Amino acid sequence: MTLFHLLIVAVIQGLTEFLPISSSGHLVLLPSLTGMADQGLAIDVAVHVGTLLAVILYFWADVRMGLAGVPRMISGRIDTPGARLAFLLLIATLPAIAVGLVLKLTGLSEAMRSVAVIGWTMLLFGLLLYWADQKGPSTRQAADWSLPDAVKMGLWQAVALIPGVSRSGITITAGRMLGYGRHDAAKLSMLMSIPTIMASGSLLALDVVGQANSQLLRDSAIAAGFAFVAALLALSLMMRLLRSVSFTPYVIYRVVLGVVLLGVAYL
């Protein structure tokens, strides 16, 4: 792959992974609308690693607390904030893992990679985000996260396996519906992304084992680095803006893109 192609793929993944506008949808659209060759699974894994490192770095204090609580969680003692966070993240991740395996084994994941599907999901779930953001109360904080909320947000997260839905978008929508403020809903969504990206990246990695060569490793390292920088910038900007700005700008982008894609698909 050329350096320009790697840069485009990495920046798209990095910028869209944590913004509520769907990274998978944009990556599917890239070859469909530009004629560029598909980047392949190895590069997909690499950009996932880059975005994973970005969110871990940004929320390192919470990640460190959760990691410290893993041994207590494994032993069945959910009696510290770290163990509680680790347990809730595990629960929230299980639906996406289960649904992801079903889609992969049945081949449905490939069947949904179409411009029409992405157009509809961009439009409909963008409007749902707008409704939840405008109507949802802001009475709860991330520290109030409970087991029922983790289950509900986890089930919504599984819906994001449909291209165009947006993992961050749908989990933020769920958080706003449950009464979390914008910043806290986004924080929970980002923390949920860590085990989810790890799971999806591991699943993709199984398909590329044995394919690695020096050129592919070089391209993967470059893509991961670009994705890391882009994701960290996008994440930092969004979390800062959410203290004073709503999700409406992202909704407008989704609706406009969705309408355009539906026009391309049906006209």
C-alpha positions as CSV (number, residue, x, y, z in Angstrom):
1,M,0.0,0.0,0.0
2,T,1.1,3.6,-0.6
3,L,1.8,5.9,2.2
4,F,-1.1,8.1,1.2
5,H,-3.5,5.1,1.2
6,L,-2.3,4.1,4.7
7,L,-2.7,7.6,5.9
8,I,-6.3,7.9,4.6
9,V,-7.4,4.6,6.1
10,A,-5.7,5.3,9.5
11,V,-7.1,8.9,9.7
12,I,-10.6,7.7,8.9
13,Q,-10.4,5.0,11.5
14,G,-8.8,7.2,14.1
15,L,-11.2,10.1,13.6
16,T,-14.4,8.1,13.4
17,E,-13.8,5.4,16.0
18,F,-14.7,7.6,18.9
19,L,-16.9,10.2,17.2
20,P,-20.6,9.0,16.8
21,I,-20.4,8.7,13.1
22,S,-19.3,5.1,12.5
23,S,-15.8,4.0,11.7
24,S,-16.8,0.7,10.1
25,G,-19.2,2.5,7.8
26,H,-16.6,5.0,6.6
27,L,-14.0,2.2,6.0
28,V,-16.6,0.2,4.0
29,L,-17.4,3.4,1.9
30,L,-13.8,4.2,1.2
31,P,-13.2,1.5,-1.5
32,S,-16.9,1.6,-2.6
33,L,-16.9,5.4,-3.4
34,T,-13.3,6.1,-4.3
35,G,-12.2,3.0,-6.2
36,M,-9.3,2.4,-3.8
37,A,-8.4,-1.2,-3.1
38,D,-9.6,-2.6,0.1
39,Q,-7.0,-2.2,2.8
40,G,-7.2,-5.8,4.0
41,L,-7.6,-7.4,7.4
42,A,-4.0,-6.8,8.5
43,I,-4.4,-3.1,8.2
44,D,-7.8,-3.2,9.9
45,V,-6.1,-4.9,12.9
46,A,-3.3,-2.3,12.9
47,V,-5.7,0.7,12.9
48,H,-7.7,-1.0,15.7
49,V,-4.5,-1.3,17.7
50,G,-3.8,2.4,17.2
51,T,-7.2,3.5,18.3
52,L,-7.1,1.1,21.3
53,L,-3.8,2.6,22.5
54,A,-5.2,6.1,22.1
55,V,-8.3,5.5,24.3
56,I,-6.2,3.6,26.9
57,L,-3.8,6.6,27.2
58,Y,-6.6,9.2,27.4
59,F,-8.4,7.3,30.2
60,W,-5.4,5.8,31.8
61,A,-6.5,6.6,35.3
62,D,-9.7,4.6,34.9
63,V,-7.9,1.9,32.9
64,R,-5.3,1.5,35.7
65,M,-8.1,1.3,38.3
66,G,-10.0,-1.4,36.3
67,L,-6.8,-3.4,35.7
68,A,-6.0,-3.3,39.4
69,G,-9.5,-4.7,40.1
70,V,-9.3,-7.6,37.7
71,P,-7.8,-10.1,40.2
72,R,-10.5,-9.3,42.7
73,M,-13.2,-9.7,40.1
74,I,-11.8,-13.1,39.0
75,S,-11.9,-14.2,42.6
76,G,-15.5,-13.2,42.8
77,R,-15.0,-10.1,45.0
78,I,-16.7,-7.1,43.4
79,D,-16.0,-4.9,46.4
80,T,-13.7,-2.1,45.1
81,P,-14.3,0.5,42.4
82,G,-11.7,-1.1,40.2
83,A,-13.3,-4.6,40.5
84,R,-16.7,-3.1,39.9
85,L,-15.5,-1.3,36.7
86,A,-13.8,-4.4,35.4
87,F,-16.9,-6.5,36.0
88,L,-19.3,-4.0,34.4
89,L,-17.1,-3.6,31.3
90,L,-17.0,-7.4,30.9
91,I,-20.7,-7.6,31.1
92,A,-21.2,-4.8,28.6
93,T,-18.8,-6.5,26.1
94,L,-20.4,-10.0,26.1
95,P,-23.4,-9.2,23.8
96,A,-21.1,-7.7,21.1
97,I,-18.8,-10.8,21.3
98,A,-21.7,-13.2,21.0
99,V,-23.5,-11.3,18.2
100,G,-20.1,-10.8,16.4
101,L,-19.4,-14.5,16.4
102,V,-22.8,-15.3,15.0
103,L,-22.5,-12.7,12.2
104,K,-19.0,-14.0,11.3
105,L,-20.0,-17.6,11.2
106,T,-23.2,-17.0,9.2
107,G,-21.6,-14.6,6.8
108,L,-24.1,-11.9,7.5
109,S,-21.4,-9.4,8.4
110,E,-20.3,-9.3,4.8
111,A,-23.9,-9.2,3.5
112,M,-24.5,-5.9,5.4
113,R,-21.5,-4.1,3.9
114,S,-23.5,-2.1,1.4
115,V,-24.0,1.6,0.6
116,A,-27.7,1.3,1.1
117,V,-27.4,-0.3,4.6
118,I,-24.9,2.3,5.7
119,G,-27.1,5.1,4.3
120,W,-30.2,3.9,6.3
121,T,-28.2,3.3,9.5
122,M,-26.4,6.7,9.3
123,L,-29.8,8.4,8.9
124,L,-32.0,6.5,11.4
125,F,-29.5,6.1,14.2
126,G,-28.4,9.7,13.8
127,L,-31.9,10.9,14.4
128,L,-32.2,8.5,17.4
129,L,-29.0,10.1,18.8
130,Y,-30.6,13.5,18.4
131,W,-33.8,12.5,20.1
132,A,-32.0,10.9,23.0
133,D,-29.6,13.9,23.4
134,Q,-32.4,16.4,23.4
135,K,-34.9,14.4,25.6
136,G,-32.6,12.5,27.9
137,P,-32.1,13.9,31.4
138,S,-28.6,14.7,32.7
139,T,-29.1,13.5,36.3
140,R,-26.5,10.7,36.5
141,Q,-22.7,10.5,36.4
142,A,-20.3,7.8,35.2
143,A,-19.7,6.8,38.9
144,D,-23.4,5.7,39.0
145,W,-23.0,3.0,36.3
146,S,-24.8,-0.1,37.4
147,L,-25.2,-3.7,36.3
148,P,-28.6,-3.1,34.6
149,D,-27.2,-0.1,32.8
150,A,-24.1,-2.1,31.6
151,V,-26.4,-4.9,30.3
152,K,-28.6,-2.3,28.4
153,M,-25.7,-0.4,27.0
154,G,-24.0,-3.7,26.0
155,L,-27.0,-4.9,24.1
156,W,-27.2,-1.6,22.2
157,Q,-23.4,-1.9,21.5
158,A,-24.1,-5.2,19.8
159,V,-26.4,-3.4,17.3
160,A,-23.3,-1.4,16.2
161,L,-22.0,-4.5,14.4
162,I,-24.3,-3.3,11.6
163,P,-22.1,-1.0,9.5
164,G,-23.1,2.7,9.8
165,V,-24.7,2.4,13.3
166,S,-21.6,3.6,15.1
167,R,-20.4,1.9,18.3
168,S,-19.8,5.1,20.1
169,G,-22.9,6.7,18.7
170,I,-25.3,3.9,19.8
171,T,-23.7,3.5,23.3
172,I,-23.8,7.3,23.9
173,T,-27.4,7.3,22.7
174,A,-28.1,4.5,25.3
175,G,-26.3,6.4,28.0
176,R,-28.3,9.6,27.3
177,M,-31.6,7.5,27.4
178,L,-30.5,6.2,30.8
179,G,-30.0,9.7,32.1
180,Y,-26.2,10.2,32.0
181,G,-24.9,13.6,31.0
182,R,-23.3,14.1,27.7
183,H,-19.7,13.9,29.0
184,D,-20.4,11.0,31.3
185,A,-22.3,9.0,28.6
186,A,-19.3,9.6,26.2
187,K,-16.9,8.5,28.9
188,L,-18.7,5.3,29.6
189,S,-18.9,4.7,25.8
190,M,-15.1,5.2,25.4
191,L,-14.3,2.8,28.3
192,M,-16.7,0.2,26.8
193,S,-14.7,0.5,23.6
194,I,-11.5,-0.8,25.2
195,P,-12.5,-4.5,25.7
196,T,-14.7,-4.3,22.5
197,I,-11.8,-3.2,20.3
198,M,-9.6,-5.8,21.9
199,A,-12.1,-8.5,21.2
200,S,-12.8,-7.4,17.6
201,G,-9.1,-6.9,16.9
202,S,-8.3,-10.4,18.2
203,L,-11.0,-11.9,16.0
204,L,-9.6,-10.1,13.0
205,A,-6.0,-11.1,13.9
206,L,-7.0,-14.8,13.8
207,D,-7.7,-14.4,10.1
208,V,-4.3,-12.9,9.3
209,V,-2.0,-15.2,11.2
210,G,0.7,-16.5,9.0
211,Q,0.2,-13.8,6.4
212,A,2.8,-11.4,7.8
213,N,5.9,-10.3,5.9
214,S,8.3,-7.4,6.3
215,Q,6.3,-5.1,4.0
216,L,3.0,-5.9,5.7
217,L,4.5,-5.4,9.1
218,R,5.9,-2.0,8.0
219,D,2.6,-0.9,6.6
220,S,0.8,-2.1,9.7
221,A,3.1,-0.2,12.0
222,I,2.7,3.0,10.0
223,A,-1.1,2.6,9.9
224,A,-1.3,2.0,13.7
225,G,0.8,5.1,14.4
226,F,-1.3,7.4,12.2
227,A,-4.5,5.9,13.7
228,F,-3.2,6.5,17.2
229,V,-2.5,10.2,16.6
230,A,-5.8,10.8,14.8
231,A,-7.8,9.0,17.5
232,L,-6.2,10.8,20.3
233,L,-6.8,14.2,18.7
234,A,-10.5,13.3,17.9
235,L,-11.1,11.9,21.4
236,S,-9.5,14.9,23.2
237,L,-11.4,17.4,21.1
238,M,-14.8,15.7,21.5
239,M,-14.5,15.2,25.2
240,R,-13.5,18.8,25.6
241,L,-16.3,20.1,23.4
242,L,-19.0,18.0,25.1
243,R,-18.8,20.3,28.2
244,S,-20.4,23.0,26.2
245,V,-21.6,21.6,22.9
246,S,-24.4,19.0,22.1
247,F,-24.2,16.1,19.7
248,T,-26.2,18.0,17.1
249,P,-23.2,18.7,14.7
250,Y,-22.5,15.0,14.5
251,V,-26.2,14.3,13.9
252,I,-26.3,16.8,11.0
253,Y,-23.3,15.1,9.5
254,R,-24.9,11.7,9.8
255,V,-28.2,12.8,8.3
256,V,-26.6,14.6,5.4
257,L,-24.3,11.6,4.6
258,G,-27.1,9.2,5.0
259,V,-29.3,11.0,2.6
260,V,-26.4,11.3,0.1
261,L,-25.7,7.6,0.4
262,L,-29.3,6.6,-0.1
263,G,-29.3,8.8,-3.2
264,V,-26.2,7.0,-4.5
265,A,-27.7,3.6,-3.6
266,Y,-31.1,4.0,-5.2
267,L,-30.6,6.5,-8.0
